């Protein structure tokens, strides 16, 4: 219904901001991470939004990037994960790191959120693994685009942080899964 919102920041609170556009102030729920990144009162901002409609009211959630909104929508599609919990998950780490954790089955990041235990974290990984893989495909380079490379090398016994470190230094002109795996293996072998 309300996909994005652009306007002047009229108020900032601990959990939300009021964005004024055309004389109307919209209360937008934001994570601590997003609140720290938006400009100060009086400055303009553009947010991607999600409108949550419930029996007891409407809540508008805001995100700085479309990728955050997309992952938020995937998270709330899981039974038992509401908008506030999903927002708290997104506040923990970058979208790329969360996608990587989900695809690799690393529940530790997700389990850090208050109210999410190991079982719920496992449920998130199980339900979103294939969906997140599809989202991150085709991004070419960067950690999100290299999830399959990381997955393959972790299965060979390498640690995620070792592979990630090498991939960050890999030239962008090395394209394709096979070539990126080969080059990463070469560089890991030299360590």
C-alpha positions in Angstrom: 0.0 0.0 0.0 2.7 2.5 1.0 5.9 1.3 -0.7 8.1 4.2 0.0 8.1 7.5 1.7 10.2 10.6 1.1 10.1 13.7 3.2 11.6 15.7 6.0 12.4 14.2 9.4 10.1 15.9 11.9 11.0 13.8 14.9 13.3 11.0 16.0 12.6 8.7 18.9 14.3 5.5 20.2 12.1 3.3 18.0 10.6 5.4 15.3 10.8 8.6 13.3 8.1 10.9 12.0 8.6 11.7 8.3 6.6 14.7 7.1 5.5 14.8 3.5 3.0 17.2 2.0 1.9 18.3 5.5 1.2 14.8 6.7 3.5 13.2 9.4 4.0 9.4 9.1 5.2 7.5 12.1 7.7 5.0 10.7 9.1 2.2 13.0 12.9 1.9 12.4 15.5 -0.4 13.9 18.3 1.2 16.0 20.7 0.6 13.2 18.5 2.5 10.7 17.8 5.3 13.1 21.5 5.8 13.6 22.0 6.0 9.8 19.2 8.5 8.9 20.0 12.2 9.0 19.1 14.5 11.8 15.7 16.3 12.3 15.0 18.7 9.5 16.9 16.8 6.8 15.2 14.9 3.9 15.2 11.1 3.8 13.7 8.4 1.5 12.7 5.1 3.1 11.3 1.9 1.6 8.3 0.9 3.7 6.1 -2.0 4.7 2.6 -1.4 6.1 1.6 -4.0 8.7 -2.2 -4.1 9.2 -3.5 -5.8 12.4 -6.7 -5.8 14.4 -5.3 -3.3 16.9 -3.8 -0.9 14.4 -1.5 -0.2 11.5 2.3 0.0 11.7 4.6 1.4 9.1 8.2 -0.1 9.1 11.0 1.7 7.2 14.2 0.6 5.6 17.0 2.4 3.9 17.5 -0.1 1.1 15.1 -2.3 -1.0 17.3 -5.4 -0.1 16.4 -4.8 3.6 12.7 -4.6 2.8 12.9 -7.8 0.7 14.6 -9.8 3.5 12.1 -8.3 6.0 9.2 -9.6 3.9 10.8 -13.0 3.7 11.3 -13.1 7.5 7.7 -12.2 8.3 6.4 -14.9 5.9 7.6 -17.4 8.5 4.9 -18.3 11.0 5.8 -17.0 14.4 8.0 -14.2 13.1 6.3 -10.8 13.4 7.4 -7.4 12.0 9.1 -6.3 15.2 11.2 -9.5 15.5 12.1 -9.3 11.8 13.1 -5.7 12.3 15.3 -6.8 15.2 17.0 -9.5 13.1 17.8 -6.9 10.4 19.4 -4.7 13.1 21.9 -7.4 13.9 24.0 -7.5 10.7 24.0 -6.4 7.1 21.6 -8.0 4.6 24.6 -9.8 2.9 25.8 -11.3 6.2 22.3 -12.4 7.2 21.8 -14.0 3.7 25.1 -15.8 4.1 24.3 -17.0 7.6 20.9 -18.4 6.4 22.4 -20.1 3.3 25.2 -21.6 5.3 22.9 -22.7 8.1 24.6 -20.5 10.7 22.0 -19.9 13.3 24.3 -18.1 15.8 23.6 -14.6 14.3 19.8 -15.2 14.3 19.8 -16.6 17.9 21.2 -13.3 19.2 17.8 -11.6 18.8 15.8 -11.5 22.0 13.0 -14.0 21.8 14.6 -16.2 19.1 16.0 -19.4 20.5 17.9 -22.1 18.7 14.8 -23.8 17.4 13.3 -20.7 15.9 16.7 -19.8 14.3 16.8 -23.3 12.8 13.3 -22.8 11.4 14.3 -19.5 9.8 17.3 -21.2 8.1 15.2 -24.1 7.0 12.4 -22.0 5.6 14.5 -19.3 3.9 17.6 -21.1 2.7 16.4 -21.7 -0.9 14.6 -18.4 -1.1 17.7 -16.4 0.0 19.9 -18.3 -2.4 17.6 -17.2 -5.3 17.7 -13.6 -4.1 21.5 -13.5 -3.9 22.1 -15.2 -7.3 23.1 -13.0 -10.2 24.6 -10.3 -8.1 28.0 -11.3 -9.6 30.5 -10.3 -7.0 30.4 -9.5 -3.4 29.7 -11.8 -0.5 26.0 -12.3 -1.4 27.0 -13.3 -5.0 29.6 -15.7 -3.6 27.4 -17.7 -1.3 27.7 -20.8 -3.5 31.5 -20.4 -3.5 31.5 -20.2 0.2 29.1 -23.1 0.5 31.3 -25.3 -1.7 34.5 -24.5 0.1 33.0 -24.9 3.6 31.9 -28.4 2.5 35.6 -29.0 1.6 36.5 -28.2 5.2 37.5 -24.5 5.0 36.3 -22.0 7.6 33.8 -19.4 6.5 36.0 -16.5 7.7 39.0 -17.8 5.7 37.0 -18.1 2.5 35.3 -14.7 3.0 38.7 -13.1 3.6 40.1 -14.5 0.3 36.9 -13.7 -1.7 37.1 -10.0 -0.6 40.5 -9.7 -2.2 39.6 -11.6 -5.4 39.6 -9.5 -8.6 36.1 -8.8 -10.0 37.1 -9.9 -13.4 37.1 -13.5 -12.3 33.6 -14.5 -13.1 31.6 -17.7 -12.8 31.2 -20.2 -10.0 33.9 -22.6 -11.2 36.5 -19.9 -11.8 35.9 -18.2 -8.5 36.1 -21.6 -6.6 39.4 -22.5 -8.4 41.0 -19.1 -7.8 39.9 -19.1 -4.1 41.3 -22.6 -3.6 44.6 -21.5 -5.1 44.9 -18.5 -2.8 43.8 -20.6 0.2 46.5 -23.1 -0.6 49.2 -20.4 -0.6 48.3 -19.4 3.0 
